[in-house]
Amino acid sequence: MAKSTKYDAESFWNKRYELFDITTSGHIDLPLEFNRWMYKLKLKKVRQAAERYIGKWNISKASVVDLGCGTGVYVEQWQALKVEKLVGVDISSKAVKNLQKRHPKYQFYCESIASNTGSGIPQQGSYDIVTAIGVLVHIIDDQEFKAALKNIAKLVKPDGVILLAEYLCRDETQEFSYMKIRNIAWYKDALTEAGLELVEQRPLYFLMGRPYDTPSAPMRYILPPIFNFTRRLAHRFPKLTGGVLYFTDLIITSMLTDGPSEELLVCRKK
C-alpha cells in the first residue's frame, strides 16, 4: 500500500486552483481537450442518475447541494438544467470567490464537509439532491471521512438522493499523498453508520480512467497496458482519443454495475 503524508487540503486546493479550469479540478496531468471528454461522460451520468431518482421534469424544481464545487463544472450543468436553488461548498476560498462572481444567483460557502462540528450549510435536511463528485476520495483520515458522510446525511431530505463519485477497491485500501481508495466493504459499513444505504453503483469509466480496481486476474494484466497506451494517445491526439474513448466507455459502462476506475454511487437515507 502506498504511504501518504499529511497534507493541508485547503492550501493544496487553493494552490491547484491558481489555474482555474477543468484540468485543475479534473486530471491536471492530461490535456484540456481530453479532460473535456472525461467531464462530458461524467456529467451525462450524473444528470441521468438525478433524472432517474428525482424525475426528468422535476430537476428544475429540485434544491441541490454541490459539495466540492471546485471550478464549477457541475454548477454550470445544474444552471443549464434551470435549477433555481443551489448551494455550492468547497474547502478552497479561491474556488468559492470565483464561483460566487460567476454565479451570483446561487450561494457558496467555504468550509470542510468533514468537520466534526457539523456543517454550517443552511436549511439542513431540505435538499433534494446532494452531490460530492470526486470529493470524498480526498479525505484521508477515516474519522473525518465518516464525519463527512454523517454531515451529508443531515443535508438531504428523507426522500432525497445523494450522488457520490468514488474510487473503490475489493482488496486492501490504497493510500496516496492526497487521496485514499477505500475497500468497498469498509465503505458500505461507513455508509450504514451514517444512516445511509447504497442503492445503485455504476462505473463512470472503463478505459478512460486509471484502473485502480481490477475484478479478475486477467484484467490485472490486460487493463494497465491498455490504459498506458491510451494515455500516450491522449497526450498526442487529445481531442480524437477523448472522443473515441467517450463513446467506447459510454457503451461498455452501460452494461456493467461495477468497474475498474471511478464509479457513481447513488445513496439514500435508510
NORGIQUI-V328130 format. One record per residue. N is the residue number from 1. OMEGA is omega in whole degrees, -180 to 180 (* if undefined). NEAR is the number of other C-alpha atoms within 10 Angstrom. Layout:
# NORGIQUI-V328130
n: (N | N)
omega: (OMEGA | OMEGA)
near: (NEAR | NEAR)
This chain:
# NORGIQUI-V328130
n: (1 | 2 | 3 | 4 | 5 | 6 | 7 | 8 | 9 | 10 | 11 | 12 | 13 | 14 | 15 | 16 | 17 | 18 | 19 | 20 | 21 | 22 | 23 | 24 | 25 | 26 | 27 | 28 | 29 | 30 | 31 | 32 | 33 | 34 | 35 | 36 | 37 | 38 | 39 | 40 | 41 | 42 | 43 | 44 | 45 | 46 | 47 | 48 | 49 | 50 | 51 | 52 | 53 | 54 | 55 | 56 | 57 | 58 | 59 | 60 | 61 | 62 | 63 | 64 | 65 | 66 | 67 | 68 | 69 | 70 | 71 | 72 | 73 | 74 | 75 | 76 | 77 | 78 | 79 | 80 | 81 | 82 | 83 | 84 | 85 | 86 | 87 | 88 | 89 | 90 | 91 | 92 | 93 | 94 | 95 | 96 | 97 | 98 | 99 | 100 | 101 | 102 | 103 | 104 | 105 | 106 | 107 | 108 | 109 | 110 | 111 | 112 | 113 | 114 | 115 | 116 | 117 | 118 | 119 | 120 | 121 | 122 | 123 | 124 | 125 | 126 | 127 | 128 | 129 | 130 | 131 | 132 | 133 | 134 | 135 | 136 | 137 | 138 | 139 | 140 | 141 | 142 | 143 | 144 | 145 | 146 | 147 | 148 | 149 | 150 | 151 | 152 | 153 | 154 | 155 | 156 | 157 | 158 | 159 | 160 | 161 | 162 | 163 | 164 | 165 | 166 | 167 | 168 | 169 | 170 | 171 | 172 | 173 | 174 | 175 | 176 | 177 | 178 | 179 | 180 | 181 | 182 | 183 | 184 | 185 | 186 | 187 | 188 | 189 | 190 | 191 | 192 | 193 | 194 | 195 | 196 | 197 | 198 | 199 | 200 | 201 | 202 | 203 | 204 | 205 | 206 | 207 | 208 | 209 | 210 | 211 | 212 | 213 | 214 | 215 | 216 | 217 | 218 | 219 | 220 | 221 | 222 | 223 | 224 | 225 | 226 | 227 | 228 | 229 | 230 | 231 | 232 | 233 | 234 | 235 | 236 | 237 | 238 | 239 | 240 | 241 | 242 | 243 | 244 | 245 | 246 | 247 | 248 | 249 | 250 | 251 | 252 | 253 | 254 | 255 | 256 | 257 | 258 | 259 | 260 | 261 | 262 | 263 | 264 | 265 | 266 | 267 | 268 | 269 | 270)
omega: (179 | -177 | 178 | 171 | -179 | 178 | 179 | -173 | -178 | 179 | -179 | -176 | 175 | 178 | -179 | -178 | 173 | 170 | -168 | 174 | -171 | 177 | -178 | 175 | 179 | -178 | -173 | -179 | -177 | 180 | -178 | -177 | 179 | 176 | 180 | 178 | 179 | 178 | 179 | 180 | -179 | 178 | 180 | -177 | 176 | 179 | -180 | 179 | 178 | -180 | 180 | -173 | 180 | -177 | -176 | -175 | 179 | -175 | -177 | 180 | -175 | 172 | -170 | 168 | 178 | -180 | -175 | -172 | 170 | -178 | 172 | -179 | -178 | 174 | 180 | 178 | 179 | 178 | 178 | 178 | 175 | 174 | -177 | -175 | 178 | 175 | 177 | -178 | 176 | 179 | -179 | 178 | 179 | 179 | -178 | 180 | -180 | -177 | 178 | 177 | -178 | -174 | -176 | -179 | -179 | 179 | 179 | -178 | 176 | 178 | 178 | 178 | -178 | -178 | 178 | 179 | 179 | -177 | 177 | 180 | -177 | 175 | 178 | 177 | -175 | -173 | 180 | -176 | 172 | -179 | 170 | -172 | -178 | -174 | -173 | 178 | -180 | 174 | -173 | -176 | -176 | 180 | 176 | 177 | 179 | 177 | 179 | 178 | 179 | 177 | 177 | -180 | -180 | -176 | -169 | 175 | 177 | 180 | -180 | -177 | 178 | -180 | -179 | 172 | -171 | 166 | -180 | 178 | 179 | -174 | -176 | 177 | 180 | -176 | 180 | -173 | -178 | 176 | -179 | 180 | -170 | 176 | -175 | 179 | 177 | -178 | -180 | 177 | 179 | 176 | 179 | 179 | 180 | -179 | -179 | 174 | 177 | -177 | 179 | 178 | -179 | 179 | 174 | -179 | 171 | 178 | -176 | -175 | 179 | -177 | 178 | -176 | -180 | -171 | -176 | -180 | 178 | -180 | 179 | 180 | -175 | -171 | -179 | 177 | 177 | 179 | -179 | 179 | -179 | 177 | 177 | 177 | -179 | 179 | -179 | -177 | -171 | -177 | -179 | -179 | 179 | -180 | 179 | -178 | 177 | -177 | 177 | -179 | 178 | 180 | -176 | -176 | 179 | -178 | -175 | 173 | -178 | -178 | -176 | -174 | -177 | -177 | 176 | 179 | 176 | -177 | 176 | 175 | 178 | *)
near: (8 | 9 | 9 | 14 | 10 | 9 | 11 | 9 | 16 | 17 | 13 | 13 | 19 | 17 | 13 | 17 | 21 | 11 | 12 | 16 | 16 | 19 | 21 | 20 | 20 | 18 | 15 | 13 | 11 | 16 | 17 | 19 | 20 | 25 | 23 | 18 | 22 | 22 | 19 | 15 | 18 | 23 | 17 | 13 | 18 | 22 | 16 | 14 | 21 | 22 | 14 | 10 | 17 | 18 | 13 | 14 | 10 | 12 | 21 | 17 | 14 | 20 | 19 | 27 | 25 | 22 | 26 | 26 | 27 | 30 | 23 | 23 | 16 | 22 | 22 | 14 | 15 | 20 | 16 | 10 | 15 | 13 | 19 | 15 | 17 | 21 | 20 | 25 | 24 | 23 | 23 | 24 | 20 | 20 | 25 | 24 | 13 | 16 | 20 | 16 | 10 | 12 | 14 | 9 | 13 | 17 | 16 | 25 | 20 | 19 | 19 | 21 | 28 | 22 | 17 | 15 | 9 | 15 | 19 | 14 | 18 | 9 | 10 | 15 | 14 | 16 | 23 | 22 | 24 | 25 | 24 | 21 | 23 | 20 | 18 | 24 | 20 | 17 | 20 | 22 | 13 | 12 | 14 | 17 | 21 | 22 | 21 | 22 | 21 | 24 | 22 | 24 | 25 | 20 | 23 | 25 | 19 | 15 | 14 | 22 | 24 | 29 | 21 | 22 | 23 | 23 | 28 | 25 | 23 | 14 | 13 | 11 | 15 | 19 | 18 | 14 | 13 | 16 | 18 | 23 | 23 | 21 | 17 | 16 | 13 | 14 | 17 | 14 | 14 | 20 | 21 | 16 | 13 | 20 | 15 | 20 | 18 | 17 | 12 | 13 | 17 | 20 | 26 | 33 | 27 | 25 | 23 | 26 | 18 | 17 | 21 | 18 | 22 | 20 | 13 | 8 | 8 | 9 | 13 | 15 | 11 | 11 | 19 | 16 | 11 | 13 | 17 | 13 | 11 | 19 | 22 | 13 | 15 | 21 | 16 | 12 | 15 | 21 | 18 | 15 | 20 | 24 | 16 | 12 | 21 | 22 | 12 | 15 | 20 | 18 | 12 | 15 | 18 | 13 | 11 | 13 | 13 | 20 | 26 | 23 | 21 | 26 | 25 | 25 | 22 | 21 | 20 | 21 | 20 | 13)
